[in-house]
Amino acid sequence: MDELLKEYAELERELADPAVHADQARARKLGRRYAELTPIVKTLRELDSAREDLAAAQELATEDDAFAAEAEALTKRIPELEERLSELLLPRDPHDGSDVLVEIKSGEGGEESALFAGDLFRMYTRYAEKRGWKIDVLNATESDLGGYKDVTLSVKSKGTDAEGVWARMKFEGGVHRVQRVPVTESQGRIHTSAAGVLVYPEVEDVEVEIDEKDLRVDVFRSSGHGGQSVNTTDSAVRITHLPTGIVVSCQNERSQLQNRAQAMHVLKVRLQALADEEAAKKASDSRRSQVRTVDRSERVRTYNFPENRISDHRVNYKAYNLDQVLEGELDGVLDALADADRADRLASAQG
């Protein structure tokens, strides 16, 4: 705890220095760490104060009944503060303060799946707007009926909160299943289709080395609705990483050079996430979270339109407000996932 308090004091000193804020990236990084440590330091100080007050109250309790009552209240308060401090000191996901890349891909179900991928895109966009996050569409392939065959988003937090975009969005990866009557269904039958969601933390200092010989770079014209060309030059870029088979496309920047730079950044983020995933697999024998697995083919959630029901299968969450969820009211299900993950980490720490 002494080291933590020293770090906190040093962060306060650095953030008070105007020169630090000339480097926005550094200031943001320091600000996030400061925000992360603040509740820990605040709780620790409250606990120390409560313990000192308890000792004084117990000493004076024989002379004044008011001090006896205060001592009794503090005796109950201290274990609550100790428990809160224990939870705050749990090992955190190092990427919790990070921004993210989100990929949404249509799957089984053809045009209906693409329409559902569009619903997920709008759901995440509206949720981001409610949180004050910034969204940029890096690449999108629309379907004939206005859905998305695939779409890649960059989601960035505008602040220095300890809880960044990754802390909220990291559980969204997996297969999302929809049950409803498709617009293409003439007889009113309920169909089941699915779309895949991939979420990657956008690490600021990605240290992935990429050999140019391992890349195949294709250029093409940017396309819009239904595949219609919206650009007369070959400015869109598709990069294939041959050793892993990862394919990244970017077409929303104005020039081929900008699109290539953006695609390379996305590729590095995905390769870093792949390396982290492999490390998580090796560690999964000692600790396996009930919430987030590294299996991206896992069916994580069902959206049932006839019953207006949303179900998350990892934590047995169920609610009948699907219409609100699709408008960006995602906090209910995300809170349930975060609570389950916290309980799992606490159990692992105590075990």
N, C-alpha and C positions, 0 to 999 in steps of 0.2 A: 504494500500500500504506500510505503514511503516513496518508492520509485514512481508510482502513479501520480502522487501529489507533486513530485518534482517536475514530471512531464507536464502536468496541468499548469503549473506556475510558469514554466518555460513557454508554453503555448500562449498564455495570457500576455507575456512579455513580447513575444514575436508579433502577435496580432495587434498589439498597440503601436507597433513600429510602422509608420506610413510607407517606408521603403518596401516592406513585405508586400503591400497591396499593389505595388507597381507590377508584380508578377501575379496575374489573376489566377493562374493555374495553381501556383504554390499557396496563395492566400485561400483559395477554395479548399485545397487539401488540408491545410492547417485548421481551417474553420470547421470542416467536417469532423476532424479528430477531436477538436475542442468540444463540439456539440455531443460527440459520443461519450466523452469523459465527464461532462458536466453533471448528468444525473447521478453518476457514481460518486463523484466528489461531494455533491449536495447531500446524498443519502449518508455517506460516511460522516460528514460533519454533523448531520442531524443525530446520528447514532452516538457519536462521541459526546455531543451535548446532552443527550438524553441520559447517558450513563453517568455523567458528572452530576446532573440534576437529581438522579435517583440516589446517588451516594449522599448528597446534601439533604435531600428530603428524608431519607432513612435516619440520618443523624438527628434531625429536628423533630421527627415524628412523635417522640415521647413527650415533647413539650407542647405540641400544637396538633390537633386533629386534622387541620387543613393539610399539613405536610404529610400525614399518614395517607390521606386520600390521594394526594399527588404522587406519593410513592407507589400506591396501588395502580394508578393509571399508567405510570411510567413502566412498571413491571410488565404490563400488557403491551405497551407500545414498543419496547425494545425488541422482543422477538419478531414483531412485524417488520421493523426496520432491518433486522438481521436477515430475514428471509428475502426482503426486497434487494438488499445488497448482494446476496448470494446469486439471485437471478441476474442482476446487472453485470456481475463478474463472470457469468458463463462465457465460454469461448464463443466469439461472434464469427459469423461468416465474414471473411476479409473483404468481400465484394459488396457488403450491404450498402455502402455509400455510393456505389457505382451507378452510372447510367447504363442503359441496355440497348441491345439490338433485338428486335422481334421479327421473326419470319412466320408468316401464316401461309399455309399451302393447302389447296383443295385436295381431297382424297377420293375415296370411294363415293360414288353418287353423281358423277358428271357435273352437269350444270347446277343441280341443286347443291352440291358440295361447294361449288364456287360461290354461289349466293350466300351460303352459310359462312364461308371464309370472309365475305364482305361484311356480314353481320358482326363477326368477331373483330374485324378491323375497326368498324364504327364503335363497337363497345369499348375497345381499348382507347380509341381516340377521345371519346367522351369522358372516360375515366381520367385520362391524362389532363384534359381541360379542367376537370374538377379539382385536380391536385395542383394545378398551375405548372404542369410540365410542358416542355416544348417537343413537338413531334415533327419529324421530317420523313417524308416518303423517299426512300433511296432507290427503290425499284418496284415496279408493279406491272403485272400482266393481267389485264382485265378479260373477262369472259363476255360472250355475246349478249347475255342478259343483264350485265352490269355488276356481276360478282367479280371475284378475283381468283385466277388460277394460282397466283402467288403474289405476295406483297411483302416487302422488307421495310421496317420502320426503325428509325433512330429515336429513342425516347430519352430526353435529358431533363434533369431537375435544374431549376433556376437558382436554387438556394444552396446552403451549406449544411442542411440537416444531416444528422447522423444516419437517419433512415432515408436512404436514397431510393432510386427507382427499383434497383435490384431487390432491395429488402421487401418490396411489395409484389414485384412481378415474377420473382424467381420460381414460384410454384406453378406458373401457368404452362410450362412446357409439357407436351404430351398430346394425346389424341382427344379432341373434343367432339362429342357425338351429338347429333341433332335428330329429333323425332318430330316430324310435322308433315302436313300435306304440301307437297311441292307445288309451285306455280305451274309446273309442266304436267301435273297430274289432273286428268280430266274427270276421273271417277271419285275423287275425294278420298283416296286411300292414304293412310299414314305411311311414310317411308322413313327409313333410317339411313343417314349418311354421316360423313365425318370430315373434319379438317384437322390438320396438324399444326401445332404451335411450337416454335423453338425460341427460347429466350437465352441470350448470351450477355454476360456482364461486359460492359465496354471499359476495359481496363485502360487507364491513362498511359501507363508505361509498358506497352506490350513488347516483350523481348523475344519474339519469335523470329528465327532466321529462316528466310525463304530463298531457295536457290532458283534463279530465273530459269534454269534448265528444267525445273519441275513444273513449269507453268505453260499452259496453252492459252493464248489470248486471242479472242475473236471480237471483231467489231461489227456492229450492225446498226440499223436505223431504229431510233426510239419509236415505240408503238403506243398507240392509245387504245380507246374503246374498241373492242372486238378485233384487236390486232392491227388496226388502221395505223399507217405510218404518220407520225406527227413531226418528223424531222427529215429534211432533204439531204442531210449528211450522215455519215456513219459515225455518230458520236457515242452511241451506246457501247458498253464494254462488257464482255463476258470472260471471266477468268476461271480456268479449270486447274485445280491443284492435282496433278497426276498421281502422286503417291497415295492420297487419301480419297480422291474422287470428288472432293468438295467443289461445287460450282457456285460462283458468285457473279451476279449481274448488277450493273448500275447504269441507269439511263436518264436520271433526273437532273444531272448537272448539264451545263450548257456546252461544255467542250469534252472531246474525247479524253484529253489529259486529266481534266477534273474527275470524270467518271472512272478513269483507271485508278487514280489516287484513292478515290472513295472505295472502289472495289477491293483494292489491296488492303486498305484498313479493315474492311469487313472480313476479308480472308484471314488476316492476322488475328482478329478477335475470335473467329471461329476455330482457328488452330489452337489458340490459347485455351479456349473452352474445351476442346477435345483433349488436350494434355491434362487439364484439371479433372476432366471426367474420368480419364484412365487412372489418375491418382486416387480418385474417389472410389473407383471399383476395387482397387487394391486394398483400400482401407475399410471397405464395406463389411468385411468379416468381423471386425471389431466393433463397428457401429453402423447400423443400417437405419436410416430415418424412415419412419412410417409415412412421411409426407412426400419428400422429394427423392425420386430414384433417378438413376442415370439411364434408365431405359426409356427412350423417347417414343417408343411404340406403345407405351402404356396408355390405356384408356383412362383418362383422369376425370372427365366430367360429362354429364348428359344434360342437354337442354330440351325439355319436353314441352312443346308448344301447346298441345291440346289441354294439358293440365296446368299450364303456366308454371312449371316446376323446373328448378335447377338442382342437380344433385352432384356433389363431389364425392367420388367413390373412395378416396384415400382416407377421409376422416368422417365418413358417413354423414356429411352435411346435406341437408335438404331444406329447401325453402320454396314458397309458392309466389315468388315475385319476379319471375323470369322477365316480364316486360320491363321492370325497373332496372334489372341487371343489364339488359341489353342497352339501356339508356346511360350506362356508366356507373350504376350503383353497385359497385363490386366489393365494397368494404366488408360486407357481411361474410362472404365466402373467403375472402383473403384473410380476415381476422381469424376465422376458424382454422385455417391452414397454419397461420403464424403461431396461434396458441398451441396447436398440436405439436408443432416443431419445437417450441419452447419447452413444453412438458417433456418431450422426448430427450432434449439435450440436458434438462435438469435431472431426469432419471438416469441418464448415462453418466453424468458427473457424480451423482450420489452412489451409483453402482460401482 
